[in-house]
Amino acid sequence: MGNSSSVNFPLLNQTINRYVPIPLLFFGVIGNILNMFVFTRHTFRNNICVIYFLASTVADSFSLGIGLLTRLLTGFNVDPTQFSSGFCKMRFFITYYSAYSGAWFISLACIERYLCSSANVNKRQFVTTKRAYISIIIILITGFVAFGEQFYCININQQLLGAPQSCYQLKRNIACQIADSLMQFLLEILIPAILMTIFGSLVIRNVRRKCCRINPIRQENICTPAVPLSATSSLNAQQQQPPLMQRRAQKRDGQLLVLLVIQVAAFIICSWPVNMYKFYSVATVYNTKSNFRQAIENTAFNVAVQAYFLNNAIKFYIYTLCGPIFRKELAKLFRLH
């Protein structure tokens, strides 16, 4: 009893929701806007990896604008999603859907980098702009179907059994709680993290073989093959693309790979707390919990969610700190270079 009275958990959670989102929103929104301007410049226009980066940036913007903004309003007790069933359902759907989409677009970027760096010419030929857009559409449709359950499983007035907020899962419907938590755990966090890790490692393996050479398979698909070409193919490649352009494209692809690897690491680190919370919530769904335990879990949930939103807010700063080509294009955007 002494422990339960030593910490004012409602005040702590209100403080977290009130003040943590402010810098994340400020720097995240500005960063995502600048990302969109840079990634749509001519230098990146035909690079498929950047198409996925741009799509991920758009998804991050929705995640911050809907998910994080409403948490900020919750901290000031003016969040309409806590009082309107329709707003509540849309908030959860858009937040989950955009976070899921952003994670999968980065996963697709990892797969694209792996295929482009492969020694197998058939794998390199598989990467085209058309297939990239088809992949994006498939991800969007799949997410819409997967998270459609939230229009039934999410509602207001769910403080029952210690829900962290009014707008939450139907606490009297255990099946909904399990389904909703598993959807986020598997589709939004675990599977993308596994794909990023696997294909990111395969890309690094290909690059370490030191057999990279620029040889675009198609005009719209700029890839870096991982094997030396025959003498005839080398001559054709040199005729198709000047050596300076080859070096620039190779340098650009190398820098994009660095950005991708760091972005994957940031996603895994930031999503780990939510990952663990969702796994824990499903594993203990049938347990009887004291008020003190529920208060601790709700606080852990709020901290984990803020950490997850951090991933949506820091990508611009990752690109700026770790990507010379990104900094160069950003400087050109402001006419500083």
LUMZA-117951 format. One record per residue (C-alpha): x, y, z. Coordinates in steps of 0.25 Angstrom, whole numbers, plus 2048, in hexadecimal, padded with zeros to 3 digits. Example, Ala and Ser with C-alpha at 12.3 -4.5 7.8 and 13.67 -1.06 7.14 Angstrom:
BEGIN
+------+-------+-----+
: east : north :  up :
+------+-------+-----+
:  831 :   7EE : 81F :
:  837 :   7FC : 81D :
+------+-------+-----+
END
This chain:
BEGIN
+------+-------+-----+
: east : north :  up :
+------+-------+-----+
:  800 :   800 : 800 :
:  80C :   809 : 803 :
:  811 :   807 : 7F5 :
:  803 :   80A : 7EE :
:  802 :   818 : 7F6 :
:  810 :   81D : 7F3 :
:  80E :   820 : 7E5 :
:  803 :   828 : 7DF :
:  801 :   81F : 7D2 :
:  7F6 :   828 : 7CC :
:  7FE :   834 : 7CD :
:  80A :   82D : 7C8 :
:  803 :   828 : 7BC :
:  7FD :   836 : 7B9 :
:  80A :   83C : 7B9 :
:  810 :   832 : 7B0 :
:  804 :   834 : 7A6 :
:  805 :   843 : 7A8 :
:  813 :   847 : 7A6 :
:  81B :   83B : 79F :
:  813 :   83C : 792 :
:  816 :   84B : 790 :
:  824 :   84A : 78C :
:  821 :   83D : 784 :
:  816 :   844 : 77C :
:  81E :   851 : 77A :
:  82B :   84B : 775 :
:  824 :   83F : 76E :
:  81A :   847 : 766 :
:  825 :   850 : 761 :
:  82E :   845 : 75E :
:  824 :   83D : 756 :
:  820 :   849 : 74E :
:  82F :   84B : 74A :
:  830 :   83C : 747 :
:  825 :   83D : 73D :
:  82C :   849 : 736 :
:  839 :   843 : 735 :
:  835 :   835 : 731 :
:  82D :   83B : 725 :
:  839 :   842 : 720 :
:  83E :   83E : 712 :
:  84A :   837 : 718 :
:  842 :   82D : 71F :
:  836 :   82C : 715 :
:  839 :   81F : 70E :
:  83F :   818 : 71B :
:  836 :   80D : 720 :
:  83B :   80D : 72E :
:  838 :   81B : 72F :
:  82A :   818 : 72A :
:  828 :   80F : 737 :
:  82F :   81A : 73F :
:  825 :   824 : 73A :
:  819 :   81B : 73C :
:  81E :   818 : 74B :
:  81F :   827 : 74D :
:  811 :   82A : 749 :
:  80C :   81E : 752 :
:  814 :   824 : 75E :
:  80E :   832 : 75C :
:  800 :   82B : 75E :
:  805 :   824 : 76A :
:  80A :   830 : 770 :
:  7FE :   839 : 76C :
:  7F3 :   830 : 771 :
:  7FA :   827 : 77B :
:  803 :   830 : 782 :
:  7FB :   83C : 781 :
:  7EF :   836 : 788 :
:  7F8 :   831 : 793 :
:  7FC :   83F : 796 :
:  7ED :   843 : 796 :
:  7EB :   838 : 7A0 :
:  7F5 :   83E : 7A9 :
:  7ED :   84B : 7A9 :
:  7E0 :   843 : 7AA :
:  7DB :   849 : 79D :
:  7DC :   83D : 794 :
:  7CF :   83B : 78C :
:  7D3 :   82C : 78A :
:  7D0 :   82A : 799 :
:  7C2 :   82E : 798 :
:  7BD :   82B : 789 :
:  7BC :   81C : 785 :
:  7BF :   820 : 776 :
:  7CB :   828 : 779 :
:  7D0 :   81D : 782 :
:  7CF :   812 : 778 :
:  7D5 :   81B : 76D :
:  7E1 :   81F : 776 :
:  7E5 :   811 : 779 :
:  7E3 :   80C : 76B :
:  7EB :   818 : 765 :
:  7F6 :   817 : 76F :
:  7F8 :   808 : 76E :
:  7F6 :   808 : 75F :
:  801 :   813 : 75D :
:  80B :   80D : 766 :
:  809 :   7FF : 760 :
:  80B :   805 : 752 :
:  817 :   80D : 755 :
:  81E :   801 : 75B :
:  81A :   7F8 : 74F :
:  81F :   803 : 745 :
:  82D :   802 : 74C :
:  82D :   7F3 : 74C :
:  82A :   7F4 : 73D :
:  836 :   7FE : 73B :
:  83F :   7F3 : 742 :
:  83A :   7E8 : 738 :
:  83C :   7F2 : 72D :
:  84A :   7F5 : 731 :
:  84D :   7E6 : 733 :
:  847 :   7E3 : 725 :
:  850 :   7EE : 71E :
:  85C :   7E9 : 725 :
:  85A :   7DB : 721 :
:  864 :   7D3 : 718 :
:  858 :   7CD : 712 :
:  854 :   7D5 : 705 :
:  846 :   7D0 : 706 :
:  844 :   7D5 : 714 :
:  849 :   7E3 : 70F :
:  840 :   7E3 : 704 :
:  834 :   7E0 : 70D :
:  835 :   7EE : 713 :
:  82E :   7F9 : 70B :
:  826 :   805 : 70E :
:  819 :   7FF : 70A :
:  81B :   7F3 : 713 :
:  81F :   7FD : 71E :
:  811 :   804 : 71D :
:  80A :   7F7 : 71C :
:  811 :   7F3 : 729 :
:  80C :   800 : 730 :
:  7FE :   7FE : 72C :
:  7FE :   7EF : 731 :
:  803 :   7F4 : 73E :
:  7F9 :   7FF : 73F :
:  7ED :   7F5 : 73C :
:  7F2 :   7EA : 745 :
:  7F3 :   7F4 : 751 :
:  7E5 :   7F9 : 74E :
:  7E0 :   7EB : 74F :
:  7E8 :   7E7 : 75B :
:  7E5 :   7F3 : 764 :
:  7D6 :   7F4 : 760 :
:  7D3 :   7ED : 76C :
:  7D5 :   7FA : 774 :
:  7C8 :   7FF : 76F :
:  7C2 :   7F5 : 778 :
:  7CC :   7F2 : 783 :
:  7CF :   801 : 786 :
:  7C6 :   80A : 78E :
:  7C5 :   815 : 799 :
:  7C2 :   813 : 7A7 :
:  7CC :   807 : 7A9 :
:  7D2 :   80B : 7B6 :
:  7CD :   7FD : 7BB :
:  7D7 :   7F4 : 7C1 :
:  7E1 :   800 : 7C0 :
:  7E2 :   803 : 7B2 :
:  7EC :   80E : 7B0 :
:  7E2 :   818 : 7A9 :
:  7D3 :   819 : 7A6 :
:  7D5 :   816 : 797 :
:  7DB :   808 : 797 :
:  7D8 :   7F9 : 795 :
:  7CB :   7F3 : 799 :
:  7D0 :   7EE : 7A7 :
:  7C4 :   7E5 : 7A9 :
:  7C7 :   7DE : 79B :
:  7D3 :   7D6 : 79E :
:  7D4 :   7D1 : 78F :
:  7D4 :   7E0 : 78A :
:  7E0 :   7E3 : 794 :
:  7E8 :   7D7 : 78F :
:  7E5 :   7DA : 780 :
:  7E8 :   7E8 : 781 :
:  7F5 :   7E7 : 789 :
:  7FA :   7DB : 780 :
:  7F7 :   7E3 : 773 :
:  800 :   7EE : 778 :
:  80A :   7E5 : 77E :
:  80C :   7DC : 772 :
:  809 :   7E5 : 766 :
:  80D :   7F3 : 76B :
:  81A :   7EF : 773 :
:  81F :   7E1 : 773 :
:  81E :   7DC : 764 :
:  823 :   7E9 : 75F :
:  82F :   7E9 : 769 :
:  832 :   7DB : 765 :
:  832 :   7DE : 756 :
:  83A :   7EB : 758 :
:  845 :   7E3 : 760 :
:  845 :   7D7 : 756 :
:  846 :   7DF : 749 :
:  84F :   7EA : 750 :
:  859 :   7DF : 753 :
:  858 :   7D9 : 745 :
:  85B :   7E7 : 73F :
:  867 :   7E9 : 748 :
:  86C :   7DB : 744 :
:  86B :   7DE : 736 :
:  872 :   7EC : 737 :
:  87D :   7E5 : 73F :
:  880 :   7DC : 733 :
:  886 :   7E9 : 72C :
:  881 :   7E5 : 71F :
:  877 :   7F1 : 71D :
:  876 :   7F8 : 710 :
:  86B :   801 : 70A :
:  863 :   7FB : 6FF :
:  855 :   7FF : 6FE :
:  84C :   7F4 : 6F9 :
:  841 :   7FE : 6F4 :
:  841 :   80D : 6F3 :
:  838 :   80F : 6FF :
:  83F :   805 : 708 :
:  84D :   809 : 70D :
:  853 :   7FD : 714 :
:  862 :   7F9 : 718 :
:  865 :   7EB : 713 :
:  86E :   7E3 : 71C :
:  876 :   7DB : 711 :
:  880 :   7E0 : 707 :
:  87A :   7E0 : 6F8 :
:  880 :   7D9 : 6EC :
:  889 :   7E2 : 6E3 :
:  87E :   7E4 : 6D9 :
:  874 :   7E8 : 6E4 :
:  87E :   7F1 : 6EB :
:  880 :   7F8 : 6DD :
:  871 :   7FA : 6DB :
:  86F :   7FF : 6E9 :
:  87A :   809 : 6E7 :
:  874 :   80E : 6DA :
:  866 :   80F : 6E1 :
:  86B :   817 : 6ED :
:  878 :   820 : 6EE :
:  882 :   81C : 6F9 :
:  87E :   829 : 701 :
:  870 :   825 : 702 :
:  873 :   817 : 706 :
:  87B :   81C : 711 :
:  870 :   826 : 716 :
:  865 :   81B : 715 :
:  86E :   811 : 71D :
:  871 :   81B : 727 :
:  862 :   81F : 728 :
:  85E :   811 : 72A :
:  869 :   80E : 735 :
:  864 :   81A : 73D :
:  855 :   816 : 73B :
:  85A :   808 : 741 :
:  860 :   80F : 74D :
:  853 :   817 : 74F :
:  84B :   80A : 74E :
:  853 :   802 : 758 :
:  853 :   80D : 762 :
:  844 :   80F : 760 :
:  842 :   800 : 763 :
:  84A :   801 : 76F :
:  841 :   80D : 774 :
:  834 :   806 : 771 :
:  838 :   7F9 : 779 :
:  83D :   802 : 785 :
:  831 :   80B : 785 :
:  827 :   800 : 783 :
:  82C :   7F6 : 78D :
:  825 :   7FC : 799 :
:  817 :   7FB : 792 :
:  81B :   7EE : 78D :
:  81D :   7E8 : 79B :
:  811 :   7EF : 7A0 :
:  808 :   7E9 : 796 :
:  80E :   7DB : 798 :
:  80C :   7DD : 7A7 :
:  7FE :   7E2 : 7A6 :
:  7F9 :   7D6 : 79E :
:  801 :   7CC : 7A7 :
:  7FA :   7D2 : 7B3 :
:  7EC :   7D5 : 7AE :
:  7E5 :   7CA : 7B7 :
:  7ED :   7CE : 7C3 :
:  7E7 :   7D6 : 7CF :
:  7EE :   7E2 : 7D1 :
:  7EE :   7EC : 7DD :
:  7EC :   7FB : 7DB :
:  7FB :   7FE : 7DE :
:  7FF :   7F4 : 7D3 :
:  7F6 :   7FA : 7C9 :
:  7FB :   808 : 7CC :
:  809 :   803 : 7CA :
:  805 :   7FC : 7BD :
:  7FE :   809 : 7B8 :
:  80A :   811 : 7BB :
:  813 :   807 : 7B4 :
:  809 :   808 : 7A8 :
:  80A :   817 : 7A7 :
:  819 :   817 : 7A7 :
:  81A :   80C : 79D :
:  811 :   813 : 793 :
:  819 :   820 : 794 :
:  825 :   818 : 791 :
:  81E :   812 : 785 :
:  81A :   820 : 780 :
:  829 :   824 : 781 :
:  82C :   81B : 775 :
:  822 :   823 : 76D :
:  828 :   830 : 771 :
:  837 :   82F : 770 :
:  839 :   829 : 761 :
:  83C :   837 : 75C :
:  847 :   839 : 766 :
:  84D :   82B : 763 :
:  84D :   82E : 754 :
:  854 :   83C : 757 :
:  85E :   837 : 761 :
:  862 :   82A : 759 :
:  85F :   82D : 74A :
:  869 :   837 : 743 :
:  860 :   836 : 737 :
:  854 :   839 : 73F :
:  85B :   845 : 745 :
:  85F :   84A : 737 :
:  851 :   849 : 731 :
:  84C :   850 : 73E :
:  856 :   85B : 73C :
:  852 :   85D : 72E :
:  843 :   85E : 732 :
:  847 :   86A : 73A :
:  851 :   86F : 730 :
:  85C :   86D : 739 :
:  865 :   865 : 730 :
+------+-------+-----+
END
